[in-house]
Amino acid sequence: MLRSSLTFTSLAAALALSACAEPADETATDEMLTEETTTTAQQAGATPAAGEAQANQFLMDAMRGDNSEIAAGRLASEKGSSDAVKEYGRMLVQEHGAHKTQVAQVGQALGVQQTDEPSPDGQQLMTRLQGLSGAEFDRAFAQGMVESHRKTIAMYEQQEQAGGPDQVTALVRQSLPVLRKHLEQAEKLQNAK
């Protein structure tokens, strides 16, 4: 009888411990879920802000890129020695001028101020081109446009992958085919020289 009593007591103690452990586990699980939800919510809250900041920087860089292409295009239309270089320069002025207007409108809607500054790479190219003339100018201009458009396309593709505000994504998708066309034309100029 003593043995049955000990077995019953041991079984009761085990059940009591088990019962006590379950609520603690549920509480711990609830606390972990709450922490995960809070962390996820904080990350989600940070992601749009980070995505917006990235999109705003992209818009500023896009405007600077357009400014650089417009300036290089003007210079090419004046200093180019071939009709093809001059025509490409005029096309850059027209198309990047219209594009900058679109970028500025999207930027304004998102609180990004318009800039007339060129990109650092664009400024370096302009400085280099201003000291050249004739066929040497044409070669350097074509090479600069190939490099510039490759970098610009990569920047736009990166923004497309990153996502962001709908207006920015739409602008990127609309711009990429035009930028690729500019690159293709610049490569033809480069190969013609």
N, C-alpha and C positions, 0 to 999 in steps of 0.2 A: 504494500500500500504506500509506503514511503517512496518507493521507486516510482510509482505512477504519479504521485503527487509532485515529485521533482521533475518528471517529464512534462507534466501539465504546466508547471511553473516555468520551466525552460521554454516551452512552446509559447506560453502567454507573454513572456518577456521578449522573445524574438518577434512576435507579432506586434507588440507595443513599440519596439525599436523600429520595426519596419514601417509602422504607421507614422511614427514621428519623422522618419527619414523622408517619406514621400512628400509631405508638405514642404519640407526644407528644400528638396530637389525641385519641386514645382516653383517655389519662391525663387530659387536660384535661376531656374530656367526663365521665369518671368522677368527677372532682373536682367539676365543676359539679352533676352529679346528686346526689352526696353532700351538697353544700351545700344544694341545693334540698330534699332529703329531710329534712335536719336542720332547716332553716328551717321547713318545713311541719310537721314533728313538734313543733317548739317552739311554732308558732302553734296547732297543735291542742291542745297541752298548755295553752296560755294561754287558749284559747277556753273550755273547760269551766270553768276557774277564773273567768274574766270572766263567763260565763253564770251561774254559781252566785252570784257576788257581786251581779249584777243581779237575779236571782231573790230573793235574800235581802232586798235593798233593796225590791223590789216587795212582799214579804210584810210588811215593816215598815210601808210606806206604806199597804197594804191594811188592816192593823190600825188604823192611825191614822184612816183614812177611816171604818172601821166605828165607831170610838169617837166620831167627830164626828157621824155620822148617828144614833147612839143618843142622844147628848146633845141634838141638835136635835129628835129625835123626842119625847123626854121633855118638852122645853120646849113643843113644839107641842101635845102632848096636855093640858098644863096651861093654857097661855095662849091657845091658838087660839080665835078667836071663832066659827068655823063648825064644824059637826060633821065636815065633810069634812077639814078641816085636822087636827082632833083624831084622827080615824080614821087618816089618813095617818101622823101622828106615832106612833101606837101600832103601826102596821104596821112602821115603820122600826125601832122598838125591838126588836120581835120578830124580824124577818127579819135585820137587821144584827147582832143579838145572836147568833143562830144561825150566821150567816156568820163572825163573828169567832172563834167556837169552832172552826170548820173551818180558818180561816186559821192560828190558833194551833197546831192539831194538825200541820198541814203544816210550819209554821215550826219546831216542836219537833223534828220528824223531821230537819230540815236544820240544826238548831243555832241557830235564830233565837229570841231571847227574846221573850216576850210583852210588849206595852206597853199601857198604859192612857191614853197621851197622845193628844190629838186632833191632827189635821193643823193646820198653820198657818192654812189657809183656813177650816177648821172652827172654829177658835178665834175668828177674826175675825167669822165669821157669828154665833156665839153671843153675842159681846160686843154686836154690833149688835142682835140680836133681843131681848136682855134689857131693852133700853131702850124697846121698843115694846109696844103693846097693840092690841086690837081688830082692825079691818080692816087697819090699817097693818101689824100684826104678820103677819097672814095673807098679805098681798101680799109682804112681804119674805121670809117663810119660803118661800113657793112659788117665788119667784125664786131664792133661795139653793139650794133643792133641785134646780131645773133646772140651774143652773150647776155645782153639786157633782156631780150624776150625769153630766153631760156630760164633765167632767174625769175622773171615775172610769172611765167607759166607755173614754175615750181611753187612759188608763193601762193598763187591762186588755187592750185591743186591741194596744197596743204590746208588752206582755209576751207576748201570744199569738204575735205575729210574731217576737219574739226567741227563742222556745223556752225551753229551760231544763230543769230536772228534770221528770220525768213527772208527779210529784204537783202541781207548780205549774201545768203546762199543763192538767191535768185540772180543777184548781180554777178556773182562768180560764174554761175552756169551760163549766163548770157555772154559774158566776156571771154571765156576760154576759147571758143571757136575763132573769134576775131584775133586774139593774141596768137593763136597757132597759125593763122593765115599770115600775120605780120612776120612771124618767125620764118615761115616757108619762103616768103618774098625776100627777107633779109639773107637767107641762105642762098637764094638764086643770085642776089647781088654779089655775095661773097664769092660764089663759084664763077661768076662772070669775069672777075678781075684776075 
